[in-house]
Amino acid sequence: MANHFAADVLICGAGAAGLTLAIDLARRGISFRLIEKMEGPFPGSRGKGVQPRTQEIFEDLGILDKVVAAGGVYPPLRQYHENGSYSEKNPIEGADPTPAEPYHIPLMIPQFVTERIMRERLCEFGHQVEFGFQLRKFEQNEHSVVAWISGPDGEKKVRIRYLVGADGGRSFVRGALGVNFAGKTLGARAVVADVVLTGLSRNAWHQFNQGDMAKMVHICPLAGTSLFQIQAPIPLEGDFDLSADGLQGMIGERTGCLNVQVRSVNWASAYMMNARLADRYRVGCALLVGDAAHIHPPTGGQGLNTSVQDAYNLGWKLAAVLKGAPGRLLDSYEEERRPVAEAVLGLSSRLLDAQKKGEMRRGREVHQLDIGYPGSLLFREIGKRRGRLQPGDRAPDAPFKGAGGQRTRLFQLFQGPHWTLLVHGAMLEGVTSRPGLHIHRVGPEDEVIDQWGHIGDAYAMEAGECVLVRPDGYIGAFFDATQSTKLERYLVRLGLARLEAPL
């Protein structure tokens, strides 16, 4: 076969993970194909919670305002009691936003709406999902992958540099790679359905028989739509009627609310809850993201968010390697993201156990703001610094005043596919601007003026200290301005070489 590459990357699966990766690669100028075996977009609301850390990612990708406008906040939980009364509580442990953490409230938006917004963003970059295309088989060597893809025009063979399996819990890519998907079923089976119904208000998340796994029913209005989502445990075995009549019969039998009428079903699924984690995230030139690498119970709203963050971690690394960075940079993807998925699996399983007892409450642990990569191979040569913030930590936001007099935020400096270097109160000799790196000086007479002290509070940078922020919003390194040679070597290893000729 000729050495011509059909694309640098083939992404199989156009869910939230595949779309995140596609948007990130598109804004970096990387060629790719995004294929989806379904004939059209996923129609359901399975992942409806967008956590604060994912909101930060969506801001960087340019879609947060649309996501917020299309969704809403979670309504209060209304728990009905046997005597006909009910009580209400907030399902989310509230916290006010801070300069360092601007988003503190999980959003509710149905998955099909989130993915529609992501497809629209992808289209703005000149790309689209290829629906009705399926990966049939593939072979790989040390440098590339040959894939056989079937579509409306038959089967074709293409060559790509990297294959990414974003194809869900039953991933074909994972199976073809022979990667073990260790874990267990959790002894729970449930139905989830998006329906049009009458008889319940839209100002509450209605919960019946909380803690009784034989009779529990949750009915939640889906923000931004006229639909309700029904969630309920069902017997581990046997068929379950997912029609409007079947769902209405279940509601009536379990709640006694005969005035609730299910008018139509937009989408419904019955599924076994599993907690599983792939043994490996990378085999040669093939990688796994999202549900192809890990599946979670829905408790805590972690699955979609963890999948988005997988792709966000992988995108800049794939692009860097394709542009000449050392291939071992891709090894850090599994090293950083697999422990996160393992921890999230434990959290989701604990929340499921609490829900079975009627005790679940979502606090900061589900927001994913505390996720970091302190043990990553990317930081081992750097060492620690004095101060709370360390390499591998999430880079905090901070409002500041620009030299032009306008109020802005660090997140706006970070937004985009580049690295960011903040230099505090010193000249940095020998390290110059280059493609993929933005350098900003912080000081009372520099371009970034810490007018309100928020940068100082968050970063505690000493005079002459520099902080390097990765494209995915994590601290890459701290350096003293006198260590410019060491910083320059580090940048080159990350694929950020300076231009040959001076600017």
C-alpha positions in Angstrom: 0.0 0.0 0.0 1.2 3.5 -0.8 2.6 5.7 2.0 -0.2 8.2 1.6 -2.1 8.8 4.9 -5.8 9.4 4.6 -5.5 11.4 7.9 -3.3 11.7 10.9 -5.9 10.3 13.2 -9.0 8.2 12.9 -11.5 8.6 15.7 -14.1 5.8 16.1 -17.1 7.0 17.9 -18.8 10.4 17.9 -20.0 10.7 21.5 -18.7 13.3 23.9 -15.2 11.9 24.1 -14.8 11.6 20.3 -16.2 15.0 19.7 -14.0 16.6 22.3 -10.9 15.1 20.7 -12.1 16.1 17.3 -12.6 19.7 18.3 -9.2 19.8 20.0 -7.4 18.3 17.0 -9.3 20.6 14.6 -8.2 23.8 16.4 -4.6 22.5 16.3 -4.7 21.9 12.5 -4.4 18.1 12.8 -6.0 16.1 10.0 -8.5 13.5 11.2 -11.7 11.5 10.4 -14.4 11.1 13.0 -16.6 8.2 12.2 -19.7 6.9 13.9 -21.4 3.6 13.1 -24.9 4.9 14.0 -26.8 6.4 11.2 -27.4 9.6 13.2 -26.7 11.4 16.5 -27.3 9.6 19.8 -30.8 10.6 20.9 -30.7 10.1 24.6 -29.9 11.9 27.9 -27.8 9.2 29.6 -25.1 11.7 30.6 -26.9 14.9 31.8 -24.5 16.4 34.4 -21.7 18.7 33.4 -19.3 19.1 36.4 -17.4 22.3 37.1 -14.0 21.0 35.8 -15.7 20.1 32.5 -17.3 23.5 32.4 -13.8 24.9 32.4 -12.8 22.7 29.5 -16.0 23.8 27.6 -15.0 27.4 28.2 -11.6 26.6 26.6 -13.2 24.9 23.7 -15.5 27.8 23.1 -18.9 26.2 23.9 -19.6 26.9 27.6 -22.0 29.8 27.1 -24.0 27.8 24.6 -24.1 24.8 27.0 -25.3 27.0 29.9 -27.9 28.7 27.8 -29.2 25.3 26.5 -29.3 23.7 30.0 -29.9 24.7 33.5 -29.2 23.9 37.2 -30.5 20.8 39.0 -33.9 21.4 40.5 -34.5 20.5 44.2 -35.1 16.9 45.1 -38.7 16.3 46.1 -38.9 13.1 48.1 -42.4 11.7 48.5 -43.4 9.9 51.7 -45.8 7.0 52.4 -48.3 9.4 54.0 -48.6 11.5 50.8 -46.4 14.3 52.1 -43.1 15.3 50.6 -39.9 17.1 51.6 -37.4 19.0 49.5 -33.6 19.4 49.6 -30.9 20.6 47.3 -29.1 17.6 45.7 -25.9 19.6 45.4 -23.8 20.8 48.3 -23.5 24.5 47.4 -20.4 26.6 47.3 -19.9 30.1 46.0 -17.5 30.6 43.1 -14.1 32.0 43.9 -11.5 33.8 41.8 -9.5 30.6 41.5 -12.6 28.4 40.8 -15.2 30.3 38.9 -17.6 27.3 38.4 -19.0 25.5 41.4 -22.5 24.4 40.3 -22.9 21.2 38.2 -25.1 21.9 35.2 -27.9 19.8 33.9 -28.1 19.4 30.1 -29.2 16.2 28.2 -26.4 14.4 26.5 -28.0 14.8 23.1 -28.0 18.6 23.5 -24.4 18.7 24.6 -23.3 16.6 21.7 -25.3 18.8 19.3 -23.5 21.9 20.5 -20.2 20.1 20.1 -21.0 19.0 16.5 -21.9 22.7 15.8 -18.5 23.8 17.2 -16.7 21.1 15.1 -18.5 22.4 12.0 -17.1 25.9 12.8 -13.7 24.4 12.3 -14.7 22.9 8.9 -15.3 19.3 10.1 -18.2 17.0 10.6 -19.1 13.6 11.9 -19.3 10.8 9.3 -22.4 8.9 10.4 -23.0 5.4 9.1 -19.3 4.5 8.9 -17.9 1.6 10.8 -14.4 0.3 11.5 -14.4 -3.4 10.4 -10.8 -4.3 11.2 -7.4 -2.8 11.4 -3.7 -3.7 11.5 -0.8 -1.7 12.8 3.0 -1.5 12.7 5.4 0.7 14.7 4.5 3.8 12.7 0.9 3.6 11.4 -2.4 1.8 11.3 -4.2 0.4 8.3 -8.0 0.4 8.8 -10.9 -1.1 6.8 -13.9 1.2 7.0 -17.4 0.3 5.7 -19.9 3.0 4.7 -22.6 3.9 2.2 -20.2 3.4 -0.7 -18.8 0.0 0.5 -15.6 -0.9 2.3 -12.4 1.0 1.9 -8.9 0.6 3.2 -7.2 3.7 4.7 -3.9 4.4 6.4 -3.6 6.7 9.4 -0.9 7.4 11.9 -3.1 6.9 15.0 -6.4 5.2 15.8 -8.5 6.3 18.8 -11.2 4.1 20.1 -14.0 6.3 21.5 -16.6 3.7 20.7 -18.2 3.0 24.0 -18.4 0.3 26.6 -18.6 -2.4 24.0 -15.6 -1.0 22.1 -14.7 -2.8 19.0 -11.2 -1.2 19.1 -10.6 -2.4 22.6 -11.7 -5.9 21.8 -9.6 -6.0 18.6 -6.5 -4.9 20.6 -7.1 -7.7 23.1 -7.1 -5.3 26.0 -8.7 -6.8 29.2 -11.7 -4.9 30.6 -11.5 -5.9 34.2 -14.2 -5.1 36.7 -17.6 -6.4 37.8 -21.3 -6.0 37.4 -22.7 -4.2 40.4 -25.8 -6.2 41.1 -28.1 -3.5 39.8 -30.1 -3.1 36.6 -31.9 0.0 35.7 -34.1 1.7 33.1 -33.5 5.2 31.8 -36.0 6.9 29.5 -36.7 10.3 28.0 -40.4 10.9 27.9 -43.2 13.4 27.5 -45.5 13.1 30.4 -48.1 15.1 32.3 -49.1 15.1 36.0 -45.9 16.3 37.5 -44.5 19.8 37.9 -41.2 20.8 36.2 -39.8 22.6 39.3 -38.6 19.5 41.1 -36.8 16.3 40.7 -39.4 13.8 41.9 -38.2 10.8 43.9 -40.4 8.0 45.1 -39.6 5.2 47.5 -36.0 6.4 47.9 -33.8 3.6 49.2 -36.2 0.8 48.2 -34.5 -0.8 45.2 -37.7 -2.7 44.3 -39.9 0.4 44.1 -37.7 3.4 43.6 -38.5 5.8 40.8 -36.8 9.1 39.9 -38.5 11.5 37.5 -36.5 14.5 36.6 -37.4 17.4 34.2 -34.7 17.7 31.6 -33.4 21.3 31.5 -33.7 23.0 28.1 -36.3 20.5 26.9 -40.0 19.6 27.4 -39.0 16.1 28.4 -38.7 14.2 31.7 -36.1 11.6 32.4 -37.3 8.5 34.2 -34.8 6.4 36.1 -35.7 3.3 38.1 -34.1 0.0 39.2 -35.6 -3.0 37.6 -35.2 -6.8 38.1 -31.8 -8.2 37.2 -33.3 -10.7 34.7 -36.2 -10.7 32.3 -37.7 -8.4 29.6 -38.9 -4.9 30.6 -41.5 -3.0 28.7 -40.0 0.3 27.6 -43.1 1.6 25.8 -45.2 4.5 27.0 -47.7 2.1 28.5 -45.1 0.0 30.1 -43.4 2.9 31.8 -46.7 4.4 32.9 -47.7 1.1 34.4 -44.5 0.9 36.3 -44.9 4.5 37.7 -48.5 3.8 38.7 -47.7 0.5 40.4 -44.7 1.9 42.3 -46.1 5.3 43.3 -49.8 5.1 43.2 -49.8 8.4 41.2 -52.4 7.5 38.6 -52.5 11.1 37.3 -49.0 10.7 35.8 -49.5 10.0 32.2 -46.6 9.0 29.9 -47.6 10.4 26.5 -44.6 9.3 24.4 -41.1 7.9 24.6 -38.3 9.7 22.8 -35.6 7.2 23.9 -35.3 4.4 26.5 -32.7 1.9 27.6 -32.5 -1.0 30.1 -28.9 -1.7 31.3 -26.8 -3.5 33.8 -24.6 -1.3 36.0 -20.9 -2.1 35.6 -17.7 -0.8 36.9 -14.9 -1.7 34.5 -11.4 -0.4 33.6 -9.2 -1.2 30.7 -5.8 -2.7 31.6 -4.2 -0.5 29.0 -5.1 2.8 27.3 -2.5 2.5 24.5 -1.3 -0.4 22.3 1.2 0.9 19.7 -0.5 3.5 17.5 -4.0 2.8 19.0 -5.5 4.5 22.0 -8.7 4.3 24.0 -10.7 7.1 25.5 -14.0 7.5 27.4 -16.3 4.5 27.9 -14.0 2.4 25.7 -11.5 2.7 28.6 -13.8 2.8 31.6 -17.5 2.5 32.4 -19.2 3.7 35.6 -22.5 3.5 37.3 -24.4 6.8 36.6 -24.3 7.9 40.3 -22.5 11.2 40.8 -22.6 12.2 37.1 -19.0 11.1 36.4 -19.0 9.1 33.2 -19.4 11.8 30.5 -17.1 14.2 32.4 -14.3 11.7 32.8 -14.6 10.9 29.1 -14.4 14.5 28.0 -11.3 15.0 30.2 -9.6 11.9 28.7 -9.9 13.4 25.3 -8.8 16.8 26.5 -5.7 15.2 28.0 -4.9 13.2 24.8 -5.6 15.9 22.2 -2.6 18.1 22.8 -0.3 15.2 23.2 -1.3 13.6 20.0 -0.9 16.9 18.2 2.6 17.5 19.7 3.8 14.0 18.7 2.5 14.5 15.2 4.4 17.8 15.0 7.6 16.2 16.1 7.6 15.8 19.9 9.0 12.5 21.3 6.6 9.6 21.0 7.0 8.8 24.7 4.8 11.9 25.4 1.8 9.7 24.6 2.9 7.3 27.4 1.9 10.0 29.8 -1.8 9.8 28.7 -2.4 6.4 30.3 -0.2 7.2 33.2 -2.1 10.3 34.0 -5.7 9.3 33.1 -6.0 5.7 34.2 -5.6 6.4 37.9 -8.2 9.1 37.6 -10.7 6.6 36.1 -9.8 4.1 38.8 -10.6 6.7 41.5 -13.8 7.7 39.8 -15.0 4.1 39.6 -14.6 3.8 43.3 -16.4 7.1 43.9 -19.3 6.2 41.6 -19.6 2.7 43.2 -19.7 4.3 46.7 -22.4 6.7 45.7 -24.4 3.9 44.2 -24.2 2.0 47.6 -25.3 5.2 49.3 -28.2 5.7 46.9 -29.4 2.1 47.6 -29.7 3.2 51.3 -31.3 6.5 50.4 -28.3 8.5 51.6 -26.7 9.9 48.5 -25.6 13.5 48.4 -23.2 15.1 45.9 -20.4 17.3 47.3 -17.1 18.6 46.0 -15.8 15.2 45.3 -17.9 14.9 42.2 -16.8 18.3 40.8 -13.5 17.0 39.5 -11.7 20.2 40.4 -9.2 18.4 42.6 -8.0 16.0 39.9 -4.3 16.3 39.2 -1.3 14.4 37.8 1.5 14.8 40.5 3.1 11.5 39.7 3.3 12.0 35.9 6.5 11.2 34.0 6.3 14.7 32.6 7.1 16.2 36.0 9.7 13.8 37.4 12.7 15.8 36.2 11.2 19.0 37.5 11.0 18.4 41.2 8.8 20.2 43.8 8.7 23.8 44.8 8.0 25.6 47.9 4.3 26.5 48.2 1.0 24.7 47.9 0.7 24.6 44.1 2.8 21.9 42.5 3.5 20.6 39.0 0.6 18.5 37.9 -2.0 20.5 39.8 -4.9 22.2 38.1 -3.9 25.8 37.1 -6.3 28.2 39.0 -8.1 31.0 37.4 -7.5 34.6 38.6 -9.0 37.9 37.6 -6.5 40.7 36.8 -6.2 44.0 35.1 -4.5 44.2 31.8 -2.1 47.0 31.0 -4.7 48.4 28.7 -7.0 48.9 31.7 -9.5 46.2 31.1 -10.5 43.5 33.7 -9.8 40.0 32.4 -8.9 36.5 33.7 -6.0 34.0 33.5 -8.4 31.5 31.9 -8.7 33.9 29.0 -4.9 34.0 28.6 -4.9 30.2 28.7 -7.8 29.8 26.2 -6.7 28.1 23.1 -4.4 25.2 22.1 -1.1 26.8 23.3 1.1 26.6 26.4 1.3 29.6 28.6 4.3 30.9 30.5 3.8 33.5 33.2 6.9 35.3 34.3 6.7 37.1 37.6 8.6 40.3 38.0 11.8 39.4 36.1 13.4 39.4 32.7 13.7 35.9 31.2 16.8 35.7 29.1 17.2 33.1 26.4 13.6 31.9 26.2 11.7 33.5 23.4 8.2 33.3 21.9 7.6 30.5 19.5 4.7 28.6 17.9 2.5 27.1 20.6 3.8 29.1 23.5 2.4 32.4 24.8 4.6 34.4 27.3 3.2 36.9 29.6 4.9 39.1 32.3 3.2 39.7 35.6 4.0 42.8 37.5 2.7 46.3 38.4 4.2 47.8 35.3 3.9 44.8 33.0 1.1 43.5 30.8 -0.6 41.4 33.6 -1.3 43.6 36.6 -2.4 41.6 39.7 -4.6 44.5 40.7 -6.6 42.5 43.3 -4.0 40.0 44.5 -5.8 37.0 43.1 -2.8 35.7 41.1 -0.7 36.0 44.2 -3.2 34.2 46.3 -3.6 31.3 43.8 0.0 30.9 42.6 2.2 32.4 45.4 4.9 33.1 42.8 8.1 34.6 44.2 9.9 37.4 42.4 11.7 35.9 39.4 9.6 32.7 39.3 7.9 31.4 36.2 5.0 29.0 35.9 4.4 27.0 32.7 0.7 26.0 32.1 -0.1 23.1 29.8 -2.7 23.4 27.1 -5.1 21.3 29.2 -5.0 23.7 32.1 -2.6 21.9 34.4 0.7 23.2 35.8 3.6 22.0 33.7 6.5 23.3 35.7 7.8 26.1 37.9 11.2 27.6 37.0 13.3 30.4 38.3 14.0 33.0 35.7 17.7 32.3 36.0 17.1 28.7 34.9 16.3 29.7 31.3 18.6 27.0 29.9 16.8 24.3 31.8 13.4 25.7 30.8 14.5 25.8 27.1 15.5 22.1 27.2 12.2 21.2 28.8 10.2 23.1 26.1 12.1 21.4 23.3 11.4 18.0 24.8 7.7 18.9 24.7 7.9 19.8 21.0 8.1 23.6 21.6 11.3 24.3 19.7 12.0 28.0 18.9 11.9 29.2 15.3 15.2 28.8 13.4 15.4 32.5 12.5 14.7 35.3 15.0 11.4 37.1 14.8 
